[in-house]
């Protein structure tokens, strides 16, 4: 477990609130993650990424942080995390946490402290910037008599990364968790951390913009991808390299321009992995997906390792979004994820082909449903609890306890699928085992092969050929 370990790892994303409830309050917790490590070890993954576990008022369920060095009381304690880290290490599993450097909660002590006022972005004359979560990105603060910036909820004020004190503080935060044994971080909204120092207006969208990036009606020229962000990540990478094994940084890099994505690898001195959302936001179409992969391979520098995901806590699950519930399509999609060159990220439930679950209006929790009604689909359907077994509570919580989001019923549980050799779960596990056993799939190069219409064939390494048949919805891996 050394060297560039992230290049051969299969990652598994856990949304702790929906993974396993152990205290009967309907909310998953760190002890629940610890108790389910046997499942992750059996599945064959190498690393686990936990979405935010730090204290939060939960306006955005953990992404509004009120303490960067603690654990949310609803999820457990630092001691619970230490036990989880220890047990994960004993099983050969690494644990990554989620870091939110762009903003804090407005209930973080910094925001109310005059001594930290200059840690946030303020202005007397707001520009035209818009919030990702709808409305203007500026709100009035009567105490200061100025406007503060929030690229997300009004209760998530943006930090001012031009301030050296903010940069020093986050280096200390990284050290705090690395010293505890955390293997790395997924960096939330990694490309948004620094904003234009002059606070210039964003221009309107252009015809070349991807629809997902153009939905606000602005080109985020001055709110994302400022050149100074790369100096921050170079400093972070140097810190990662001071630890053995090296800690890893995974960027939530919302780009549909691969050259801009490639820049976040730096000269192999910035983020080691950066999510390629161009694949995630493409349709399940052979030509489109093959084009994304080929363009990625030709654009990233030779040292850069791609990073792929089909689902996560912010987008509809691939079984629903891509496959419409068709398991044949899901098997082709999972084969693609686990045989491409790069680091694959499974989202909890992907391994059982879990679909989005319906959430009735009176059970909605995601603030997007209220902030942008009819404009942006809420994220609750992909965040519903993991179904571990049939029956009341689905093994997620005790029978009779109402979970924080409804369980739904459109699923076959882990227990049921584990007992069925032909299940999607056992299919996924076999793919992970093949990847682990085959050096070509772990670290070999990628090359597209000549293929008949409707079929995508590619070579990995020297002797492995992957075939994805989009006509019959079949897949195969052949060692030559």
C-alpha positions as semicolon CSV with decimal commas, in nm:
position;residue;x (nm);y (nm);z (nm)
1;X;0,000;0,000;0,000
2;X;0,257;0,253;-0,115
3;X;0,365;0,465;-0,409
4;X;0,096;0,607;-0,637
5;X;-0,162;0,383;-0,475
6;X;-0,458;0,585;-0,603
7;X;-0,382;0,476;-0,959
8;X;-0,467;0,111;-0,892
9;X;-0,743;0,168;-0,635
10;X;-1,117;0,121;-0,672
11;X;-1,290;0,390;-0,463
12;X;-1,629;0,364;-0,294
13;X;-1,829;0,673;-0,193
14;X;-2,032;0,653;0,129
15;X;-2,306;0,902;0,215
16;X;-2,295;0,832;0,590
17;X;-2,646;0,956;0,672
18;X;-2,785;0,689;0,442
19;X;-2,543;0,399;0,490
20;X;-2,621;0,236;0,826
21;X;-2,806;0,360;1,135
22;X;-2,687;0,198;1,458
23;X;-2,856;0,409;1,728
24;X;-3,213;0,395;1,600
25;X;-3,263;0,762;1,512
26;X;-3,313;0,697;1,140
27;X;-2,983;0,860;1,042
28;X;-2,673;0,667;0,943
29;X;-2,357;0,717;1,148
30;X;-1,986;0,643;1,161
31;X;-2,037;0,333;1,370
32;X;-2,265;0,210;1,094
33;X;-1,990;0,263;0,837
34;X;-1,750;0,070;1,062
35;X;-1,992;-0,221;1,095
36;X;-2,032;-0,241;0,718
37;X;-1,660;-0,249;0,640
38;X;-1,690;-0,625;0,592
39;X;-1,920;-0,561;0,295
40;X;-1,667;-0,324;0,138
41;X;-1,382;-0,570;0,196
42;X;-1,590;-0,853;0,046
43;X;-1,679;-0,632;-0,253
44;X;-1,308;-0,575;-0,314
45;X;-1,275;-0,197;-0,309
46;X;-0,957;-0,030;-0,188
47;X;-1,061;0,309;-0,052
48;X;-1,370;0,471;0,098
49;X;-1,467;0,836;0,057
50;X;-1,704;0,971;0,324
51;X;-1,911;1,278;0,236
52;X;-1,886;1,548;0,508
53;X;-1,880;1,420;0,865
54;X;-1,792;1,754;1,027
55;X;-2,036;1,952;1,247
56;X;-2,299;2,136;1,046
57;X;-2,645;2,292;1,088
58;X;-2,733;2,074;0,786
59;X;-2,883;2,347;0,572
60;X;-2,696;2,163;0,295
61;X;-2,640;1,839;0,487
62;X;-2,276;1,872;0,582
63;X;-2,160;2,107;0,309
64;X;-2,224;2,401;0,543
65;X;-1,943;2,337;0,791
66;X;-1,943;2,490;1,138
67;X;-1,623;2,320;1,264
68;X;-1,353;2,180;1,036
69;X;-1,188;1,973;1,311
70;X;-1,481;1,789;1,462
71;X;-1,745;1,524;1,393
72;X;-2,115;1,595;1,356
73;X;-2,282;1,475;1,682
74;X;-2,553;1,305;1,480
75;X;-2,285;1,094;1,308
76;X;-2,067;1,018;1,610
77;X;-1,744;1,139;1,770
78;X;-1,377;1,169;1,686
79;X;-1,328;0,847;1,879
80;X;-1,581;0,676;1,651
81;X;-1,382;0,798;1,352
82;X;-1,058;0,671;1,504
83;X;-1,212;0,324;1,547
84;X;-1,336;0,335;1,189
85;X;-0,991;0,433;1,060
86;X;-0,825;0,158;1,262
87;X;-1,066;-0,113;1,149
88;X;-1,047;0,003;0,788
89;X;-0,668;-0,013;0,794
90;X;-0,685;-0,366;0,934
91;X;-0,889;-0,463;0,627
92;X;-0,656;-0,291;0,382
93;X;-0,901;-0,005;0,323
94;X;-0,807;0,362;0,310
95;X;-1,049;0,633;0,422
96;X;-1,089;0,974;0,255
97;X;-1,294;1,259;0,395
98;X;-1,470;1,548;0,223
99;X;-1,324;1,899;0,258
100;X;-1,530;2,212;0,183
101;X;-1,278;2,496;0,138
102;X;-1,497;2,735;-0,062
103;X;-1,733;2,837;0,218
104;X;-1,846;2,775;0,575
105;X;-2,177;2,781;0,754
106;X;-2,288;3,126;0,867
107;X;-2,293;2,965;1,213
108;X;-1,924;2,888;1,202
109;X;-1,757;3,098;1,477
110;X;-1,541;3,268;1,214
111;X;-1,835;3,434;1,043
112;X;-1,957;3,602;1,360
113;X;-1,612;3,702;1,485
114;X;-1,490;4,053;1,392
115;X;-1,134;3,921;1,406
116;X;-1,215;3,687;1,116
117;X;-1,429;3,926;0,915
118;X;-1,163;3,956;0,646
119;X;-1,172;3,578;0,601
120;X;-1,488;3,625;0,391
121;X;-1,573;3,807;0,069
122;X;-1,749;4,143;0,120
123;X;-1,853;4,435;-0,096
124;X;-2,055;4,756;-0,073
125;X;-2,159;4,729;-0,439
126;X;-2,259;4,377;-0,543
127;X;-2,196;4,264;-0,898
128;X;-2,414;4,036;-1,115
129;X;-2,292;3,701;-0,982
130;X;-2,558;3,437;-0,930
131;X;-2,580;3,157;-0,678
132;X;-2,550;2,799;-0,799
133;X;-2,855;2,735;-0,579
134;X;-3,063;3,012;-0,734
135;X;-3,094;3,390;-0,691
136;X;-2,827;3,652;-0,637
137;X;-2,495;3,547;-0,487
138;X;-2,487;3,846;-0,248
139;X;-2,679;3,897;0,077
140;X;-2,690;4,201;0,306
141;X;-2,535;4,178;0,652
142;X;-2,688;4,449;0,871
143;X;-2,416;4,422;1,138
144;X;-2,138;4,503;0,891
145;X;-2,340;4,722;0,660
146;X;-2,206;4,531;0,359
147;X;-2,293;4,243;0,131
148;X;-2,127;3,902;0,164
149;X;-2,077;3,649;-0,114
150;X;-2,244;3,308;-0,115
151;X;-2,211;3,095;-0,427
152;X;-2,450;2,844;-0,273
153;X;-2,705;2,902;0,007
154;X;-2,721;3,240;0,187
155;X;-2,616;3,045;0,497
156;X;-2,294;2,937;0,320
157;X;-2,073;3,249;0,301
158;X;-1,768;3,221;0,075
159;X;-1,422;3,239;0,225
160;X;-1,168;3,488;0,087
161;X;-0,878;3,281;-0,039
162;X;-0,679;3,592;-0,123
163;X;-0,622;3,617;0,254
164;X;-0,300;3,432;0,354
165;X;-0,452;3,353;0,694
166;X;-0,722;3,143;0,529
167;X;-0,459;2,950;0,336
168;X;-0,254;2,884;0,648
169;X;-0,562;2,771;0,838
170;X;-0,656;2,511;0,580
171;X;-0,305;2,371;0,568
172;X;-0,339;2,320;0,943
173;X;-0,680;2,156;0,892
174;X;-0,528;1,914;0,641
175;X;-0,247;1,831;0,884
176;X;-0,498;1,770;1,163
177;X;-0,677;1,498;0,965
178;X;-0,370;1,353;0,795
179;X;-0,206;1,308;1,136
180;X;-0,515;1,108;1,244
181;X;-0,462;0,866;0,958
182;X;-0,702;1,002;0,697
183;X;-0,573;0,896;0,353
184;X;-0,683;1,208;0,169
185;X;-0,968;1,436;0,074
186;X;-1,221;1,489;-0,197
187;X;-1,215;1,868;-0,248
188;X;-1,562;2,016;-0,278
189;X;-1,609;2,269;-0,564
190;X;-1,233;2,267;-0,613
191;X;-1,239;2,507;-0,907
192;X;-1,447;2,774;-0,727
193;X;-1,224;2,845;-0,428
194;X;-1,073;3,172;-0,557
195;X;-1,283;3,447;-0,712
196;X;-1,181;3,744;-0,921
197;X;-1,015;3,996;-0,691
198;X;-1,181;4,290;-0,869
199;X;-1,529;4,125;-0,847
200;X;-1,600;4,188;-1,215
201;X;-1,937;4,096;-1,366
202;X;-1,970;3,755;-1,525
203;X;-2,054;3,766;-1,898
204;X;-2,360;3,592;-2,045
205;X;-2,347;3,231;-2,160
206;X;-2,200;3,150;-2,498
207;X;-2,312;2,897;-2,758
208;X;-2,015;2,671;-2,680
209;X;-2,114;2,605;-2,318
210;X;-2,234;2,265;-2,200
211;X;-2,604;2,282;-2,096
212;X;-2,521;2,180;-1,739
213;X;-2,277;2,471;-1,712
214;X;-2,504;2,724;-1,883
215;X;-2,818;2,681;-1,671
216;X;-2,759;2,998;-1,465
217;X;-2,744;3,215;-1,776
218;X;-2,389;3,330;-1,703
219;X;-2,042;3,220;-1,801
220;X;-1,866;3,183;-1,464
221;X;-1,558;3,362;-1,592
222;X;-1,482;3,538;-1,263
223;X;-1,627;3,290;-1,013
224;X;-1,444;2,975;-1,122
225;X;-1,106;2,860;-1,243
226;X;-0,900;3,162;-1,143
227;X;-0,529;3,101;-1,214
228;X;-0,427;3,165;-0,852
229;X;-0,608;2,848;-0,737
230;X;-0,322;2,636;-0,866
231;X;-0,078;2,779;-0,613
232;X;-0,308;2,665;-0,334
233;X;-0,314;2,309;-0,461
234;X;0,060;2,298;-0,517
235;X;0,105;2,382;-0,149
236;X;-0,145;2,114;-0,053
237;X;0,028;1,855;-0,270
238;X;0,362;1,929;-0,106
239;X;0,197;1,862;0,228
240;X;0,053;1,534;0,097
241;X;0,401;1,427;-0,013
242;X;0,536;1,482;0,337
243;X;0,337;1,178;0,453
244;X;0,404;0,811;0,386
245;X;0,209;0,678;0,214
246;X;0,136;0,996;0,023
247;X;-0,207;1,145;0,091
248;X;-0,438;1,193;-0,205
249;X;-0,645;1,493;-0,320
250;X;-0,947;1,435;-0,544
251;X;-1,094;1,742;-0,710
252;X;-1,464;1,801;-0,764
253;X;-1,375;1,980;-1,084
254;X;-1,693;2,089;-1,260
255;X;-1,555;2,131;-1,610
256;X;-1,678;2,025;-1,951
257;X;-1,358;2,154;-2,111
258;X;-1,093;1,885;-2,080
259;X;-0,799;2,124;-2,114
260;X;-0,921;2,319;-1,812
261;X;-0,968;1,992;-1,625
262;X;-0,615;1,883;-1,714
263;X;-0,472;2,201;-1,559
264;X;-0,571;2,081;-1,210
265;X;-0,313;1,803;-1,232
266;X;-0,049;2,076;-1,270
267;X;0,291;1,935;-1,356
268;X;0,214;1,632;-1,141
269;X;0,231;1,873;-0,848
270;X;-0,138;1,957;-0,783
271;X;-0,441;1,730;-0,738
272;X;-0,370;1,364;-0,810
273;X;-0,726;1,291;-0,931
274;X;-0,994;1,512;-1,084
275;X;-1,347;1,396;-1,155
276;X;-1,433;1,393;-1,525
277;X;-1,798;1,502;-1,517
278;X;-1,815;1,512;-1,895
279;X;-1,863;1,135;-1,882
280;X;-2,114;1,149;-1,596
281;X;-2,327;1,407;-1,776
282;X;-2,321;1,233;-2,114
283;X;-2,602;1,006;-2,237
284;X;-2,556;0,630;-2,255
285;X;-2,456;0,658;-2,619
286;X;-2,163;0,470;-2,769
287;X;-2,031;0,748;-2,991
288;X;-2,064;1,014;-2,722
289;X;-1,898;0,810;-2,447
290;X;-1,620;0,683;-2,673
291;X;-1,557;1,042;-2,779
292;X;-1,528;1,154;-2,415
293;X;-1,280;0,878;-2,335
294;X;-1,069;0,930;-2,647
295;X;-1,059;1,307;-2,596
296;X;-0,965;1,256;-2,232
297;X;-0,684;1,022;-2,329
298;X;-0,549;1,268;-2,585
299;X;-0,584;1,577;-2,364
300;X;-0,451;1,471;-2,023
301;X;-0,073;1,479;-1,983
302;X;0,100;1,141;-1,973
303;X;0,139;1,141;-1,594
304;X;-0,227;1,230;-1,524
305;X;-0,458;0,952;-1,410
306;X;-0,824;0,991;-1,517
307;X;-1,103;0,974;-1,260
308;X;-1,448;0,835;-1,346
309;X;-1,786;0,804;-1,173
310;X;-2,131;0,703;-1,297
311;X;-2,324;0,832;-0,994
312;X;-2,278;1,040;-0,683
313;X;-2,483;1,219;-0,419
314;X;-2,548;1,517;-0,650
315;X;-2,666;1,345;-0,970
316;X;-2,933;1,093;-1,053
317;X;-2,814;0,734;-1,015
318;X;-2,684;0,575;-1,334
319;X;-2,939;0,292;-1,314
320;X;-3,212;0,555;-1,354
321;X;-3,038;0,828;-1,556
322;X;-2,863;0,602;-1,808
323;X;-3,032;0,266;-1,792
324;X;-3,400;0,330;-1,718
325;X;-3,393;0,034;-1,481
326;X;-3,260;-0,204;-1,749
327;X;-3,001;-0,429;-1,584
328;X;-2,851;-0,531;-1,919
329;X;-2,756;-0,169;-1,983
330;X;-2,631;-0,137;-1,625
331;X;-2,394;-0,428;-1,676
332;X;-2,244;-0,263;-1,982
333;X;-2,211;0,067;-1,791
334;X;-2,045;-0,099;-1,492
335;X;-1,804;-0,284;-1,719
336;X;-1,711;0,049;-1,876
337;X;-1,647;0,211;-1,537
338;X;-1,431;-0,072;-1,407
339;X;-1,225;-0,131;-1,723
340;X;-1,135;0,223;-1,832
341;X;-0,786;0,352;-1,759
342;X;-0,819;0,558;-1,445
343;X;-0,960;0,556;-1,093
344;X;-1,323;0,435;-1,075
345;X;-1,554;0,566;-0,803
346;X;-1,858;0,360;-0,706
347;X;-2,135;0,538;-0,520
348;X;-2,304;0,335;-0,246
349;X;-2,577;0,129;-0,407
350;X;-2,414;0,127;-0,751
351;X;-2,296;-0,226;-0,680
352;X;-2,656;-0,350;-0,647
353;X;-2,789;-0,144;-0,937
354;X;-2,984;0,081;-0,702
355;X;-3,216;0,324;-0,880
356;X;-3,336;0,667;-0,766
357;X;-3,611;0,620;-0,509
358;X;-3,921;0,843;-0,507
359;X;-3,946;1,097;-0,226
360;X;-4,294;1,247;-0,164
361;X;-4,322;1,625;-0,128
362;X;-4,373;1,611;0,249
363;X;-4,046;1,417;0,293
364;X;-3,816;1,634;0,080
365;X;-3,500;1,752;0,257
366;X;-3,280;1,897;-0,019
367;X;-3,284;2,282;-0,017
368;X;-3,270;2,285;-0,398
369;X;-3,634;2,177;-0,414
370;X;-3,734;2,496;-0,233
371;X;-3,474;2,731;-0,381
372;X;-3,523;2,638;-0,747
373;X;-3,868;2,480;-0,790
374;X;-3,916;2,345;-1,137
375;X;-3,565;2,452;-1,243
376;X;-3,333;2,200;-1,087
377;X;-3,423;1,851;-0,977
378;X;-3,359;1,793;-0,609
379;X;-3,099;1,542;-0,495
380;X;-3,299;1,342;-0,240
381;X;-3,382;1,048;-0,474
382;X;-3,014;0,949;-0,502
383;X;-2,953;0,994;-0,129
384;X;-3,209;0,749;0,010
385;X;-3,087;0,482;0,256
386;X;-2,896;0,174;0,151
387;X;-3,116;-0,141;0,146
388;X;-2,916;-0,413;0,319
389;X;-3,188;-0,674;0,368
390;X;-3,557;-0,730;0,296
391;X;-3,820;-0,640;0,552
392;X;-3,900;-0,338;0,771
393;X;-3,607;-0,099;0,803
394;X;-3,428;-0,276;0,515
395;X;-3,138;-0,351;0,749
396;X;-3,056;0,021;0,745
397;X;-3,240;0,101;1,067
398;X;-3,452;-0,077;1,326
399;X;-3,801;-0,193;1,228
400;X;-4,055;0,077;1,307
401;X;-3,804;0,363;1,285
402;X;-3,872;0,620;1,014
403;X;-3,547;0,689;0,829
404;X;-3,448;1,046;0,748
405;X;-3,539;0,981;0,384
406;X;-3,779;0,709;0,270
407;X;-3,633;0,372;0,176
408;X;-3,844;0,326;-0,133
409;X;-3,916;-0,021;-0,270
410;X;-3,756;-0,035;-0,616
411;X;-3,457;-0,247;-0,516
412;X;-3,315;-0,591;-0,439
413;X;-3,120;-0,576;-0,115
414;X;-2,755;-0,657;-0,062
415;X;-2,851;-0,973;0,129
416;X;-3,076;-1,101;-0,149
417;X;-2,824;-1,028;-0,422
418;X;-2,532;-1,171;-0,232
419;X;-2,715;-1,505;-0,218
420;X;-2,778;-1,500;-0,595
421;X;-2,467;-1,588;-0,801
422;X;-2,625;-1,426;-1,110
423;X;-2,707;-1,095;-0,936
424;X;-2,580;-0,752;-1,032
425;X;-2,390;-0,737;-0,701
426;X;-2,195;-1,053;-0,780
427;X;-2,139;-0,929;-1,135
428;X;-1,987;-0,606;-0,997
429;X;-1,776;-0,795;-0,746
430;X;-1,642;-1,021;-1,021
431;X;-1,548;-0,717;-1,230
432;X;-1,357;-0,566;-0,936
433;X;-1,180;-0,899;-0,880
434;X;-1,085;-0,918;-1,250
435;X;-0,950;-0,565;-1,232
436;X;-0,745;-0,647;-0,923
437;X;-0,602;-0,965;-1,079
438;X;-0,525;-0,817;-1,421
439;X;-0,230;-0,574;-1,444
440;X;-0,358;-0,451;-1,781
441;X;-0,682;-0,331;-1,621
442;X;-0,510;-0,187;-1,315
443;X;-0,246;0,021;-1,489
444;X;-0,229;-0,051;-1,861
445;X;-0,282;0,204;-2,136
446;X;-0,600;0,254;-2,340
447;X;-0,640;0,218;-2,716
448;X;-0,961;0,211;-2,920
449;X;-0,985;-0,089;-3,155
450;X;-1,170;-0,122;-3,483
451;X;-1,524;-0,232;-3,405
452;X;-1,845;-0,315;-3,591
453;X;-2,134;-0,065;-3,572
454;X;-2,287;-0,040;-3,227
455;X;-1,988;-0,206;-3,060
456;X;-1,701;-0,043;-2,869
457;X;-1,383;-0,247;-2,840
458;X;-1,071;-0,121;-2,669
459;X;-0,741;-0,265;-2,558
460;X;-0,608;-0,220;-2,206
461;X;-0,239;-0,278;-2,165
462;X;-0,076;-0,546;-2,376
463;X;-0,319;-0,834;-2,379
464;X;-0,666;-0,735;-2,255
465;X;-0,955;-0,646;-2,486
466;X;-1,286;-0,509;-2,358
467;X;-1,600;-0,536;-2,572
468;X;-1,912;-0,327;-2,503
469;X;-2,202;-0,421;-2,729
470;X;-2,458;-0,140;-2,736
471;X;-2,682;-0,338;-2,972
472;X;-2,734;-0,649;-2,760
473;X;-2,633;-0,480;-2,433
474;X;-2,362;-0,732;-2,360
475;X;-2,004;-0,694;-2,244
476;X;-1,694;-0,904;-2,225
477;X;-1,329;-0,898;-2,116
478;X;-1,078;-1,114;-2,304
479;X;-0,715;-1,178;-2,217
480;X;-0,523;-1,254;-2,534
